């Protein structure tokens, strides 16, 4: 089992930036992929970005491409999501998740954090 704890959310004005962090513990070696997802009120959970622990391959949703950067610190078992040029439509609860499969499909991620709220004001 992998335990995930997110932090870094908050209230920011449109155009601003935030960096989210996700610390992984437990059997982290059993999950090779870390992803960020988000869920806005009344909407489905959607993929934001993913990264491989080994190699650092990344993938982004079109909605955040060019504005988001996912990175990892293997020594600290931590994954980051830097979000720039934030828009009101980025407002959501952001979750990090772990998977053994390189995918954007949420159901393939079997460990989830509790989420951190990001609110972007216009």
C-alpha distances in whole Angstrom, upper triangle without the diagonal:
4,7,10,13,17,20,23,25,28,32,33,37,37,37,35,32,28,26,22,19,16,14,10,9,6,6,8,10,8,9,13,14,14,16,18,19,22,23,27,28,30,28,25,22,23,22,23,22,19,19,18,16,19,22,22,23,23,24,26,27,31,31,29,31,33,32,28,26,23,22,20,20,18,19,18,14,16,17,20,22,26,28,32,35,33,35,35,33,30,29,26,23,21,17,15,12,10,11,12,15,18,19,20,19,17,16,14,12,9,7,10,12,15,18,21,24,27,30,33,37,39
4,7,10,13,17,20,21,25,28,30,33,34,34,32,28,25,22,18,16,12,10,7,6,5,5,6,9,8,8,11,12,11,13,15,17,19,21,25,27,28,26,24,20,21,19,20,19,16,16,15,14,17,20,19,21,21,22,23,24,28,28,26,28,30,28,25,23,19,19,16,16,15,16,14,11,12,14,17,19,23,25,28,32,30,31,32,30,27,27,23,20,18,14,11,9,8,10,11,15,17,18,19,18,16,16,14,11,9,6,8,9,13,15,18,21,24,27,30,33,36
4,7,10,14,17,19,22,26,27,31,32,32,30,26,23,20,16,13,10,8,6,5,6,8,8,12,12,11,14,14,12,14,15,16,18,20,23,25,27,25,23,20,21,19,20,19,17,17,17,16,19,22,20,22,21,22,23,24,28,28,26,27,29,27,24,22,19,18,16,16,15,16,14,11,12,13,16,18,21,23,27,30,28,30,30,28,25,24,21,18,16,12,10,9,9,12,14,17,19,20,20,19,17,17,16,12,10,7,7,7,10,12,15,19,21,25,28,31,34
4,7,10,14,15,18,22,24,27,28,28,26,23,19,16,13,10,6,6,5,7,9,11,10,13,14,12,14,13,10,11,11,13,15,17,20,22,24,23,21,17,18,17,17,16,15,15,16,14,18,21,19,20,19,20,20,22,25,24,22,24,26,24,20,19,16,16,14,14,14,15,13,10,9,10,12,14,18,20,23,26,24,26,26,25,22,21,18,15,12,9,7,7,8,12,15,17,18,18,18,18,15,16,16,12,11,7,6,5,8,9,12,15,18,21,24,27,31
4,7,10,12,15,19,21,25,26,26,23,20,17,14,10,8,5,5,7,9,12,14,13,17,17,15,17,16,12,13,12,14,15,17,19,21,24,23,21,18,19,18,17,17,16,17,18,17,20,23,20,22,21,21,21,22,25,24,22,24,25,23,20,19,16,16,14,15,15,16,13,11,9,10,12,13,16,18,22,25,22,24,24,24,20,19,17,13,11,9,8,10,11,15,18,20,21,21,20,20,17,19,19,15,14,11,8,5,7,8,9,13,15,19,22,25,28
4,7,8,12,16,17,21,22,22,20,17,13,11,7,5,4,7,9,12,15,17,15,19,19,17,18,16,12,12,10,12,12,14,17,19,22,21,20,16,17,16,15,15,15,16,18,17,21,22,20,21,19,20,19,20,23,21,19,21,22,20,17,16,14,14,13,14,16,17,14,12,10,9,9,10,13,15,18,21,19,21,21,20,17,16,14,11,8,7,7,10,12,16,19,21,21,20,19,20,17,19,19,16,16,12,10,6,7,6,6,10,12,15,18,21,25
4,6,9,13,15,18,20,20,17,14,11,9,6,5,7,9,12,15,18,20,18,22,23,20,21,19,15,15,12,14,14,16,17,20,23,22,22,18,19,18,16,16,17,18,20,19,23,24,21,23,21,21,20,21,24,22,19,22,22,19,16,16,14,15,14,15,17,18,15,14,11,11,10,10,12,13,17,19,17,19,20,20,16,15,14,11,9,10,10,13,16,20,23,24,24,23,22,23,20,22,23,19,20,16,13,10,10,8,6,9,10,14,16,19,23
4,7,10,11,15,17,17,14,11,7,6,4,6,9,11,15,18,21,24,21,24,25,23,23,21,17,16,13,15,14,16,17,19,23,22,22,19,19,18,16,16,18,19,21,21,24,25,22,23,21,21,20,20,23,20,18,20,20,17,14,15,14,15,15,16,19,20,16,16,13,12,9,9,10,11,14,16,14,17,17,18,15,14,13,11,10,11,12,16,18,22,25,26,25,24,22,24,22,24,25,21,22,19,16,13,13,10,7,9,8,12,13,16,20
4,7,9,13,14,15,12,10,7,8,6,9,11,14,17,20,23,25,23,26,27,24,25,22,18,16,13,13,12,13,14,16,20,19,19,17,17,17,15,16,18,20,23,23,26,27,23,24,21,21,19,19,21,19,16,19,20,16,14,15,15,17,18,19,22,23,20,19,15,14,12,10,11,11,13,15,12,14,14,15,12,10,10,8,8,10,12,16,19,23,26,26,25,24,22,23,21,24,24,21,22,20,16,13,12,9,5,5,5,8,10,13,17
4,6,10,12,14,11,10,8,10,10,12,15,18,21,24,27,29,27,30,31,28,28,25,22,20,16,16,14,15,14,16,20,20,21,19,19,20,17,19,21,23,26,26,30,30,27,27,25,24,22,21,23,20,18,21,21,17,16,18,18,20,21,22,25,26,23,23,19,18,15,14,13,12,14,15,12,13,13,14,12,10,10,10,11,14,16,19,23,26,30,30,29,28,25,26,24,27,28,25,26,23,19,16,15,12,8,6,5,6,8,11,14
4,7,10,12,10,10,9,12,12,16,18,21,24,27,31,33,30,34,34,31,31,28,24,22,19,18,15,16,15,16,20,20,22,20,20,21,19,21,24,25,29,29,33,33,29,30,26,26,23,22,23,20,18,21,21,17,17,19,20,22,24,25,28,29,26,26,22,21,18,16,15,13,13,14,11,12,11,13,11,9,11,12,13,16,19,22,26,29,32,33,31,30,27,28,26,29,30,27,29,26,22,20,18,15,11,8,6,5,6,7,11
4,7,8,6,7,8,11,13,16,19,22,26,29,32,34,31,34,35,32,32,28,25,22,19,19,16,17,16,18,21,21,23,21,21,21,18,20,23,25,29,29,32,32,28,29,25,25,22,21,22,18,16,19,19,15,15,18,19,21,23,25,28,30,27,27,23,21,18,15,13,11,11,10,8,9,9,12,11,10,12,14,14,18,20,24,27,30,33,33,31,30,27,28,26,30,31,28,30,28,24,22,20,17,13,11,8,6,5,6,9
4,6,6,8,10,14,16,20,23,26,29,32,36,37,35,37,38,35,34,31,27,25,21,21,18,19,17,19,22,22,24,23,22,23,20,22,25,27,31,32,35,34,30,30,27,26,23,22,22,18,17,19,19,15,16,19,21,23,26,28,31,33,30,30,26,24,20,18,15,12,11,9,8,8,8,12,11,11,14,16,17,21,23,26,30,32,36,35,33,31,28,30,28,32,33,31,33,31,27,25,24,20,17,14,11,8,5,5,6
4,5,9,11,15,17,20,23,27,30,33,36,38,35,37,38,34,33,30,27,24,20,20,17,18,16,19,21,21,23,22,21,21,18,20,24,26,30,31,34,33,29,29,25,24,21,19,19,15,14,17,16,13,14,18,20,23,26,28,31,33,31,30,26,24,20,17,15,11,9,7,5,5,6,10,9,10,14,17,17,21,23,26,29,32,35,34,32,30,26,28,27,31,32,30,32,31,27,26,25,21,18,15,12,9,6,6,5
4,7,10,14,16,20,23,26,29,33,36,37,34,37,37,34,33,29,26,24,20,20,19,20,19,21,24,23,24,23,21,21,18,20,23,25,28,30,32,31,27,27,24,23,19,19,18,15,13,15,13,10,13,16,19,21,24,26,30,32,30,29,26,23,19,16,13,10,7,4,5,6,9,12,11,13,16,18,18,21,23,26,29,31,34,33,31,29,26,29,28,32,32,30,33,31,28,26,26,22,19,17,13,12,9,9,9
4,7,11,13,17,20,24,27,30,34,35,32,34,35,32,31,28,25,22,19,20,18,20,19,21,24,23,25,23,21,21,18,19,22,23,27,28,31,30,26,26,23,22,19,19,19,16,14,16,14,11,12,14,17,19,22,24,27,29,27,27,23,20,17,14,11,8,6,5,5,8,11,13,11,12,15,17,17,20,21,25,27,30,33,32,30,29,26,28,27,31,32,29,31,29,26,24,24,20,17,15,12,11,8,10,11
4,7,10,13,17,20,23,27,30,31,28,31,32,29,28,24,21,19,16,17,16,18,18,21,24,23,24,21,20,19,16,16,19,20,24,24,27,26,22,23,20,20,17,18,18,16,13,14,13,9,10,11,14,15,18,20,24,25,23,23,19,17,13,10,7,5,4,6,6,10,12,14,11,12,14,16,14,17,18,22,24,27,30,29,27,26,24,26,25,29,29,26,29,26,24,21,21,18,15,14,11,11,10,12,13
4,6,10,13,16,20,23,27,28,25,28,29,26,25,22,19,17,14,15,14,17,17,20,23,22,22,20,19,18,14,15,17,18,22,22,25,25,21,22,19,19,17,17,19,16,13,15,14,11,10,11,12,14,16,18,21,22,20,20,16,14,10,8,6,5,7,9,8,12,13,14,11,12,13,13,12,14,15,19,21,24,27,27,25,25,22,24,23,26,27,24,26,23,20,18,18,15,12,11,9,10,10,13,15
4,7,10,13,16,20,23,25,22,24,26,23,22,19,16,15,12,14,14,17,18,21,24,23,23,20,18,17,14,13,15,16,19,19,22,22,18,19,17,17,16,17,19,17,14,15,15,12,9,9,10,11,12,14,17,19,16,16,12,10,7,6,4,6,9,12,11,15,16,17,13,14,14,14,11,13,13,16,19,22,24,25,23,23,21,23,22,25,25,22,23,21,18,16,17,14,11,12,10,13,13,17,19
4,7,10,13,17,20,22,19,22,23,20,20,17,13,12,10,12,12,15,16,19,23,21,20,17,16,15,12,12,13,14,17,17,20,21,17,19,16,17,15,17,19,17,14,16,17,14,11,10,9,10,11,13,16,18,15,14,10,8,5,5,6,8,11,14,13,16,17,17,13,13,13,11,9,10,9,13,16,19,22,22,21,21,19,21,19,22,22,19,20,17,15,12,13,10,8,10,9,13,14,18,20
4,7,10,13,17,19,16,19,20,17,17,15,12,12,10,13,14,17,19,22,25,23,22,19,18,16,14,13,13,13,16,15,18,19,16,18,16,17,17,18,21,20,17,19,19,16,13,12,10,10,9,10,13,14,11,10,7,6,5,7,9,11,15,18,17,19,21,20,17,17,15,13,10,10,9,12,14,17,20,21,20,20,19,21,19,22,21,18,19,16,13,11,12,11,10,12,12,16,18,21,24
4,6,10,13,15,12,16,17,14,15,13,9,10,9,12,14,17,19,22,24,23,21,18,17,16,14,13,12,12,14,13,17,18,16,17,16,17,17,19,22,21,18,20,21,19,15,14,11,10,9,10,12,13,10,8,5,5,6,9,12,14,18,21,19,22,23,22,18,18,16,13,10,9,6,9,10,14,17,18,18,18,18,19,17,19,18,15,15,12,10,8,10,10,10,13,14,18,20,24,27
4,7,10,12,10,14,15,13,14,13,11,12,12,15,17,20,23,25,28,26,24,21,21,19,17,16,15,14,15,13,16,18,16,19,18,20,20,22,25,25,22,23,24,22,19,17,14,12,10,10,10,11,8,6,4,7,9,12,15,18,21,24,23,26,26,26,22,22,20,17,14,12,9,10,11,15,17,19,19,20,20,21,19,21,19,16,16,12,11,9,12,12,13,16,18,21,24,27,30
4,7,9,7,10,12,10,12,12,9,12,13,16,18,21,24,26,28,27,24,21,21,19,18,17,15,14,13,11,15,18,16,18,18,20,21,22,26,26,23,24,26,24,20,18,15,14,11,11,10,11,8,5,6,8,11,14,17,20,24,27,26,28,29,28,24,24,21,18,15,12,9,9,9,12,14,17,17,19,19,20,18,19,17,14,13,10,10,9,12,13,15,19,20,24,26,30,33
4,7,6,10,11,11,13,14,13,15,16,19,21,24,27,29,31,29,27,23,24,22,22,20,18,17,16,13,16,20,19,21,21,23,24,26,30,29,27,28,30,28,24,22,19,17,14,13,12,12,10,7,9,12,15,18,21,24,27,31,29,32,32,31,28,27,24,21,19,16,13,12,11,14,15,18,20,21,22,22,20,21,19,16,14,11,12,11,14,16,18,21,23,27,30,33,36
4,6,8,9,10,13,15,14,17,19,21,23,25,29,31,32,31,28,25,25,24,24,22,20,18,17,15,17,21,20,22,23,25,26,28,32,32,30,31,32,31,27,25,21,20,17,16,14,14,13,10,13,15,18,21,24,27,31,34,32,35,35,34,30,30,27,24,21,18,15,13,12,14,14,18,20,22,23,23,21,20,19,16,13,11,13,13,16,18,20,24,26,30,33,36,39
4,5,6,8,11,13,13,16,19,21,24,26,30,32,33,31,28,25,25,23,24,22,19,17,15,13,15,19,19,21,22,23,25,27,31,31,30,30,32,31,27,25,21,20,17,16,14,14,14,11,14,15,19,22,25,28,32,35,33,35,36,34,31,31,28,25,22,19,16,13,11,12,12,15,18,20,21,21,20,19,17,14,12,11,13,15,18,20,22,26,28,32,34,38,41
4,5,6,8,10,10,13,16,19,22,24,28,30,32,30,27,23,23,21,21,18,15,14,12,10,12,15,15,17,18,20,22,24,28,28,26,27,28,28,24,21,18,16,13,13,10,12,11,8,10,12,16,18,22,25,28,32,30,33,33,32,28,29,26,23,20,17,13,11,8,10,10,14,15,17,19,19,18,18,16,13,12,10,12,13,17,18,21,24,26,30,32,35,38
4,6,7,10,11,15,18,21,24,27,31,33,34,32,29,26,25,22,22,20,16,14,11,9,10,14,15,17,18,20,23,25,29,30,28,28,30,29,25,23,19,17,14,14,11,12,13,10,13,14,18,21,24,27,30,34,33,35,36,34,31,32,29,26,23,20,16,14,11,11,9,13,15,17,20,20,20,20,17,14,14,13,16,17,21,22,24,28,29,33,35,38,41
4,6,9,11,15,18,20,23,26,29,32,33,30,27,24,24,21,22,20,16,15,12,11,12,16,16,17,19,20,23,25,28,29,28,28,30,30,26,24,20,19,16,17,14,16,16,13,15,16,19,22,25,28,31,34,33,35,36,34,31,31,28,26,23,19,16,13,9,8,7,11,13,16,18,18,17,17,14,12,11,11,14,16,20,21,24,28,29,33,35,38,41
4,6,8,11,14,16,20,22,26,29,30,27,24,21,20,17,18,16,12,11,9,9,10,14,14,14,15,17,19,21,25,26,24,24,26,26,22,20,17,16,14,15,13,15,15,11,13,13,16,18,22,24,28,31,30,31,32,30,27,28,25,23,19,16,13,10,6,5,4,8,10,12,14,15,14,14,11,9,9,9,12,14,18,19,21,25,26,29,31,35,38
4,7,10,14,17,20,23,27,30,31,28,25,21,20,17,17,14,11,9,6,6,7,10,10,11,12,14,17,19,23,24,22,22,24,24,21,18,15,14,12,13,11,14,15,11,13,12,15,17,20,23,26,29,28,30,32,30,27,28,25,23,20,17,13,11,8,6,5,7,8,11,13,15,15,16,12,11,12,12,14,16,20,20,22,25,26,30,31,35,37
4,7,10,13,17,20,23,26,27,24,21,18,16,13,13,11,7,6,5,6,9,10,9,9,10,11,13,16,19,20,19,19,21,21,17,15,12,12,11,13,12,15,15,12,12,10,13,14,18,20,23,26,25,27,28,26,23,24,22,20,17,14,11,8,6,5,6,7,6,8,10,12,12,13,10,9,11,11,12,14,18,18,20,22,23,26,28,31,33
4,7,10,14,17,20,23,25,22,19,16,14,11,11,9,6,5,6,7,11,12,10,11,10,11,12,14,18,19,17,17,19,19,15,13,10,10,9,12,11,15,14,10,10,7,10,11,14,16,20,23,22,24,25,23,20,21,19,17,13,11,7,6,5,6,9,9,9,10,10,12,11,13,11,8,11,10,10,11,15,14,16,19,19,23,24,28,30
4,7,10,13,17,20,21,18,16,12,11,8,7,6,4,6,9,11,14,15,12,12,9,9,10,11,15,15,14,14,17,16,13,12,9,10,11,14,15,18,16,13,12,9,10,10,13,14,18,20,19,21,22,20,16,18,15,14,10,8,6,5,6,8,11,11,9,9,8,10,9,12,10,8,11,10,9,11,14,12,14,16,17,20,21,25,27
4,7,10,14,17,19,16,14,10,9,6,5,5,6,9,12,14,17,18,14,14,11,10,9,10,14,13,11,13,16,14,11,11,8,11,12,15,16,19,18,15,12,9,9,8,11,12,15,18,16,17,18,16,13,14,12,10,7,6,4,6,9,11,14,14,13,11,9,11,10,13,13,10,13,12,10,10,12,10,11,13,13,16,18,21,23
4,7,10,14,15,12,10,7,5,4,5,7,9,12,15,17,20,21,18,17,14,12,11,10,13,12,11,14,17,15,12,13,12,15,16,19,20,23,21,18,16,13,12,10,13,13,16,18,16,16,16,14,11,12,9,8,6,5,6,8,11,13,16,15,14,12,9,10,8,11,12,10,13,12,10,10,12,9,11,12,12,15,16,20,22
4,7,10,12,10,9,6,5,7,7,10,12,16,19,20,24,24,21,20,17,15,13,11,14,12,11,15,17,15,13,15,14,17,18,22,23,26,23,21,18,15,14,12,14,13,16,17,14,14,13,11,9,9,6,5,4,6,9,11,14,16,20,19,18,15,12,13,10,14,15,13,15,15,12,11,12,8,9,9,9,12,14,17,19
4,7,8,6,6,4,6,9,10,13,16,19,22,24,27,28,25,24,21,18,16,14,16,13,14,17,20,18,16,18,18,21,22,25,26,29,26,24,21,19,18,15,17,16,18,19,16,15,13,11,9,8,5,5,7,8,11,13,17,18,22,21,21,18,14,14,11,14,17,15,17,16,13,13,12,9,10,10,10,12,14,17,19
4,6,5,7,7,9,12,12,16,19,22,25,27,30,31,28,27,23,21,18,15,17,14,15,18,21,18,17,20,20,23,25,28,29,32,29,27,24,21,20,17,18,16,18,18,15,13,11,9,8,6,4,6,9,11,15,17,20,22,26,25,24,21,17,17,15,18,20,19,20,20,17,16,15,12,12,10,10,10,12,14,16
4,6,8,10,12,15,16,20,22,26,29,30,34,34,31,30,27,24,22,19,20,17,18,22,24,22,21,24,24,27,28,31,33,35,32,30,27,25,23,21,22,20,22,21,18,16,13,11,11,9,7,9,12,14,18,19,23,25,28,28,27,24,20,20,17,19,22,21,22,22,18,18,16,13,14,11,12,12,14,15,17
4,7,10,12,16,17,21,23,27,30,32,35,36,33,31,28,25,23,20,21,18,20,23,26,24,23,26,26,29,30,33,35,37,34,32,29,27,26,23,25,22,24,24,20,18,15,13,14,12,10,12,14,16,19,21,24,25,29,28,27,24,20,19,17,19,22,21,23,23,20,20,18,16,17,15,15,15,17,18,20
4,7,9,12,14,18,20,24,27,29,32,33,30,28,25,22,19,16,17,15,17,20,23,21,21,23,23,26,28,31,32,35,33,30,27,25,24,21,22,20,22,22,19,17,15,12,12,11,9,11,13,14,17,18,22,23,26,24,24,20,17,16,14,16,19,19,20,21,18,19,17,15,16,15,15,15,17,19,20
4,6,10,12,16,18,21,24,26,29,30,27,25,22,20,17,14,16,15,16,19,23,21,20,22,21,25,26,29,30,33,31,28,26,23,22,20,22,20,23,23,20,18,17,14,13,13,11,11,12,13,15,16,19,19,22,21,21,17,14,12,10,12,16,15,17,18,16,17,16,15,16,16,16,17,19,21,23
4,7,10,13,14,18,21,23,26,27,24,22,19,17,15,13,15,14,15,18,21,19,17,19,18,21,22,25,26,29,27,24,22,19,19,17,19,18,21,21,18,18,17,14,12,12,9,9,9,9,12,12,15,16,19,18,18,15,11,10,8,10,13,12,14,15,12,13,14,12,14,13,14,16,18,21,22
4,6,10,12,16,19,21,24,24,21,20,16,14,11,9,11,10,11,14,17,16,15,16,16,19,21,24,25,28,26,23,21,18,17,15,17,16,18,19,17,16,16,13,11,12,10,11,10,10,12,12,15,15,19,17,16,12,9,9,8,11,13,12,15,16,14,15,16,13,15,15,14,16,17,20,22
4,6,8,12,15,18,20,20,18,16,13,10,8,6,10,10,10,12,15,15,12,14,13,16,17,21,22,25,24,21,19,15,15,13,15,14,17,18,16,17,17,14,12,14,12,12,10,10,10,10,13,13,16,14,12,10,6,7,7,11,12,11,14,15,13,14,16,14,15,16,15,18,18,22,23
4,7,11,14,17,19,19,16,14,11,9,6,5,8,8,7,9,12,11,9,10,9,13,15,19,20,24,22,19,17,13,12,9,11,11,13,15,13,14,15,13,10,13,11,12,9,10,10,11,13,14,17,16,14,11,8,11,10,14,14,13,16,16,14,15,16,13,14,14,13,16,16,20,21
4,7,11,13,16,15,12,11,7,6,4,6,10,10,8,9,12,11,8,8,7,10,12,16,17,21,19,17,15,11,10,8,11,11,14,16,15,17,19,16,13,16,14,14,11,11,10,10,12,13,15,14,11,10,8,11,11,15,14,13,16,16,14,15,17,15,15,17,16,18,19,22,24
4,7,10,12,12,9,8,6,5,7,9,13,14,12,12,14,14,11,10,7,9,10,14,15,18,17,15,13,10,10,10,12,14,17,19,19,20,22,20,17,19,17,17,13,12,9,9,9,10,12,11,8,8,7,11,11,14,12,11,14,14,14,15,18,16,17,19,18,21,22,26,27
4,6,9,9,6,5,4,7,9,12,15,17,15,14,16,16,12,10,7,7,8,11,11,15,15,13,11,8,10,10,13,15,18,21,21,23,25,23,20,22,20,19,16,14,11,11,10,10,11,11,8,10,10,14,14,17,14,13,15,15,15,16,19,18,19,21,21,24,25,28,30
4,5,6,5,5,7,9,12,16,19,20,18,17,19,19,16,13,10,9,9,11,10,14,15,12,12,10,12,13,16,19,22,25,25,27,29,27,24,25,24,22,19,17,13,12,10,10,10,10,8,10,12,15,16,17,14,13,15,15,16,17,21,20,22,24,24,27,28,32,34
4,6,6,8,10,13,16,19,22,23,21,20,21,21,18,15,11,9,7,8,7,10,11,9,10,9,12,14,17,20,23,26,26,29,30,29,25,27,25,23,20,17,14,13,10,11,11,12,11,14,15,18,18,19,16,15,16,15,16,17,21,20,22,25,25,28,29,33,35
4,6,8,11,14,17,21,23,25,23,22,23,23,20,17,14,12,10,11,8,12,14,12,13,12,15,17,20,22,25,29,29,31,33,32,28,30,29,27,23,21,17,16,13,13,12,13,12,15,17,20,20,22,18,17,19,18,20,21,24,24,25,28,28,32,32,36,38
4,6,9,13,16,20,22,24,22,20,21,22,19,15,13,11,10,12,11,14,16,14,15,14,15,17,19,22,24,27,28,30,33,31,28,30,29,28,24,22,19,18,16,15,14,14,12,15,18,20,22,23,20,19,21,21,22,23,27,26,27,29,29,32,32,36,37
4,6,10,13,17,19,21,18,17,17,18,15,12,9,7,7,10,10,13,15,13,13,11,12,13,15,18,20,24,24,27,29,28,24,27,25,24,21,19,16,16,14,14,14,14,12,14,16,19,20,22,19,18,20,19,20,21,24,23,23,26,25,28,28,32,34
4,7,11,14,16,19,16,15,16,17,14,12,10,9,10,13,13,17,18,16,15,13,14,14,16,18,20,23,24,26,28,26,23,26,25,24,21,19,16,16,15,14,14,13,10,12,13,17,18,20,18,17,20,20,20,21,25,23,24,26,25,28,28,32,33
4,7,10,13,15,13,11,13,14,11,9,7,8,10,14,15,18,18,16,15,12,12,11,13,15,17,20,20,22,25,23,20,22,22,21,18,17,14,14,14,14,15,13,10,11,11,15,16,19,17,16,19,19,19,20,23,21,21,23,22,25,25,28,29
4,7,10,12,10,9,11,13,10,9,8,11,13,17,18,21,21,19,17,14,14,12,14,14,17,19,19,20,22,20,18,21,20,20,17,16,14,14,14,14,15,13,10,9,9,12,14,17,16,15,19,19,19,20,22,20,21,22,21,23,23,27,28
4,6,8,7,6,9,10,8,8,8,12,15,18,20,23,23,20,18,14,13,11,12,12,14,16,15,17,19,16,14,17,17,17,14,15,14,15,16,16,18,16,12,11,9,12,14,17,17,16,20,20,19,19,21,19,19,20,18,20,20,23,24
4,5,6,6,10,10,9,11,11,15,18,22,23,26,25,23,21,17,16,13,14,13,14,15,15,15,17,14,12,15,15,16,14,15,15,15,17,17,19,17,14,12,9,12,13,16,16,16,20,20,19,20,21,19,19,19,17,19,19,22,22
4,5,5,9,10,10,13,14,17,21,24,26,29,28,26,24,20,18,15,15,14,14,14,14,14,16,14,13,16,17,18,17,18,18,19,21,21,23,20,17,15,12,15,16,20,20,20,24,24,22,23,24,22,21,21,19,20,19,22,22
4,6,9,9,9,13,14,18,21,25,27,30,28,26,24,20,18,14,14,12,12,12,11,11,13,10,9,13,13,16,14,16,17,19,21,22,24,22,19,17,13,16,16,20,21,20,24,24,22,22,23,20,19,18,16,16,15,18,18
4,6,5,6,9,11,14,18,21,24,27,25,24,21,17,14,11,10,8,9,10,9,10,13,11,9,12,13,15,13,15,16,18,20,21,23,22,19,17,14,17,17,21,21,20,23,23,21,21,22,18,17,17,14,15,14,17,18
4,5,6,8,11,14,18,21,23,26,26,24,21,17,15,12,11,10,10,11,12,13,16,14,12,16,17,19,16,18,18,19,21,21,23,21,18,17,14,17,19,22,22,21,25,24,23,23,24,21,20,20,18,19,18,21,21
4,6,8,11,14,18,21,24,27,26,25,22,18,16,12,11,9,9,9,11,13,17,16,14,17,19,20,18,20,20,22,23,24,26,24,21,20,18,21,22,26,25,24,28,27,25,25,26,23,22,21,18,20,18,20,20
4,7,10,13,17,20,23,26,24,23,20,17,14,10,8,6,5,6,8,10,14,13,11,14,16,18,15,18,18,20,22,24,26,25,22,20,18,21,21,25,25,24,27,26,23,23,24,20,19,18,15,16,14,17,17
4,7,10,13,17,19,22,21,20,17,13,10,7,5,5,6,9,9,12,15,14,11,14,15,16,13,15,14,17,19,20,23,22,19,18,16,19,19,22,22,20,23,22,20,19,21,18,16,16,14,16,15,18,19
4,6,10,13,16,19,18,17,14,11,8,6,5,7,9,12,13,16,18,18,14,17,17,17,14,15,14,16,17,19,21,20,17,17,16,19,19,23,22,20,23,21,20,19,21,18,17,18,16,18,18,21,22
4,7,11,13,16,15,14,11,7,6,5,6,9,12,15,15,18,20,19,16,18,17,17,13,13,11,13,14,16,18,17,15,15,14,17,17,20,19,17,19,18,17,16,19,16,16,18,16,19,19,23,24
4,7,10,13,12,11,9,6,5,7,8,12,14,18,18,21,23,23,19,21,20,19,16,15,12,14,14,16,17,18,15,17,16,19,19,22,20,18,20,18,18,17,20,18,18,20,19,22,22,26,27
4,6,9,8,7,6,4,6,9,11,15,17,21,21,24,26,25,22,23,22,20,17,15,12,13,13,15,16,17,16,17,17,20,20,22,20,17,19,17,17,16,19,18,18,21,20,24,24,28,30
4,6,5,6,5,6,8,12,14,17,20,24,24,27,29,28,25,26,25,23,19,18,15,16,15,17,18,20,18,20,21,23,23,25,23,20,21,19,18,18,20,20,20,22,22,26,27,30,33
4,5,5,7,8,11,15,17,20,23,27,27,30,32,31,27,28,27,25,21,19,15,16,14,16,16,18,17,20,21,23,23,24,22,19,20,18,18,18,21,21,22,25,25,29,30,33,36
4,6,8,11,13,17,19,23,25,29,29,32,34,33,30,30,29,27,23,21,18,18,17,19,19,21,21,24,25,27,26,27,25,22,22,20,20,20,22,23,23,26,27,30,31,35,37
4,5,9,11,15,17,21,23,27,27,30,31,31,27,28,26,24,20,19,15,16,15,18,19,21,21,23,24,26,24,26,24,21,21,18,18,17,19,19,20,23,24,27,29,32,35
4,7,10,14,17,20,23,27,26,29,30,29,26,26,24,22,18,16,13,13,12,14,15,18,18,20,21,22,21,22,20,17,17,14,15,14,17,17,18,22,22,26,28,31,34
4,7,10,13,16,19,23,22,25,27,26,22,23,21,19,15,14,11,12,12,15,16,18,18,19,19,21,20,22,20,17,17,14,14,13,15,15,15,18,19,23,24,28,30
4,7,10,13,17,20,19,22,24,23,19,20,19,17,13,11,8,10,11,13,15,17,16,17,16,18,17,20,18,15,17,14,13,12,15,14,14,17,17,20,22,25,28
4,6,10,13,17,16,19,21,20,16,18,17,15,12,11,9,12,13,16,18,19,18,18,17,19,18,21,20,17,19,16,15,13,15,13,13,15,14,18,19,22,25
4,6,10,13,12,15,17,17,13,14,14,13,10,11,9,12,14,17,20,19,18,17,16,18,17,20,20,17,19,17,15,14,16,13,12,13,12,15,16,19,21
4,7,10,10,14,16,16,13,14,15,15,12,14,13,16,18,21,23,23,21,20,18,21,20,24,23,21,23,21,19,17,19,16,14,14,12,15,14,18,19
4,7,7,10,13,13,9,12,13,14,11,14,14,17,20,22,25,24,22,21,18,21,20,24,24,22,24,23,20,18,19,16,14,13,10,12,11,15,16
4,5,9,12,13,10,13,15,16,15,17,18,21,24,26,28,27,25,24,21,24,24,27,27,25,28,26,24,22,23,19,17,16,12,13,11,14,15
4,6,10,11,10,12,15,18,16,20,21,24,26,28,31,30,27,26,23,25,25,29,29,28,30,29,26,25,25,21,19,17,13,13,10,12,12
4,7,8,6,9,12,14,14,17,19,22,25,27,30,29,26,25,22,24,23,27,28,26,28,27,24,22,22,18,16,14,10,9,7,9,10
4,5,5,8,11,14,14,18,20,23,26,28,31,30,28,26,22,24,23,27,28,27,29,28,25,23,23,19,17,14,11,9,6,8,8
4,5,6,9,13,14,18,20,23,27,29,32,31,29,27,23,24,23,27,28,27,29,28,24,23,22,18,16,13,10,7,5,6,6
4,5,8,12,13,16,19,21,25,26,30,28,26,24,20,21,20,23,25,24,26,26,23,22,21,17,16,13,10,9,8,9,10
4,6,9,10,13,15,18,22,24,27,26,24,21,18,19,18,22,23,22,24,23,20,19,18,14,13,10,8,7,7,10,11
4,7,9,13,16,19,22,24,28,27,26,23,20,21,19,22,24,22,24,23,19,18,16,13,11,8,5,5,5,8,11
4,6,9,13,16,19,22,25,25,24,21,18,18,16,19,21,19,20,19,16,14,13,10,8,6,6,7,9,12,14
4,7,10,13,17,19,23,23,22,20,17,17,15,17,19,17,18,16,12,11,9,6,5,4,6,8,11,15,17
4,7,10,14,16,20,20,19,18,15,15,13,16,17,14,16,14,11,9,9,5,5,6,7,10,13,16,19
4,6,10,13,17,17,17,15,13,14,11,13,14,11,12,10,7,6,7,4,7,9,11,14,16,20,23
4,7,10,14,15,14,14,12,13,10,13,13,9,11,8,6,6,8,7,9,12,13,17,19,23,25
4,7,11,12,12,11,11,11,8,10,10,6,7,5,4,6,10,10,12,15,17,20,22,26,29
4,7,9,10,11,11,11,10,11,9,5,6,5,7,9,13,13,16,19,20,24,26,30,32
4,5,7,8,10,10,9,9,6,4,6,7,10,12,16,16,19,22,23,27,29,32,34
4,7,9,12,12,12,12,8,8,9,10,13,16,20,20,23,26,27,30,32,36,38
4,6,9,9,11,11,7,8,10,12,15,18,21,21,24,26,27,30,31,35,37
4,7,9,11,12,9,10,13,14,16,18,22,21,23,25,25,29,30,33,35
4,5,8,10,7,9,12,14,15,18,21,20,22,24,24,27,28,31,32
4,6,9,8,9,13,14,14,16,19,18,20,21,21,23,24,28,29
4,6,6,7,11,13,13,16,18,17,20,21,22,24,25,29,30
4,5,5,8,10,10,13,15,14,17,18,19,22,24,27,29
4,5,7,10,11,14,16,16,20,21,23,25,27,30,32
4,6,9,11,15,17,18,21,23,24,27,29,32,34
4,6,7,11,14,14,17,20,21,25,27,30,32
4,7,10,13,15,18,21,23,26,28,32,34
4,7,10,12,15,18,21,24,27,30,33
4,7,8,12,15,17,20,23,27,29
4,6,9,12,15,18,21,25,28
4,7,10,13,16,20,23,26
4,7,10,13,16,19,22
4,7,10,13,16,20
4,6,10,13,16
4,7,10,13
4,6,10
4,7
4
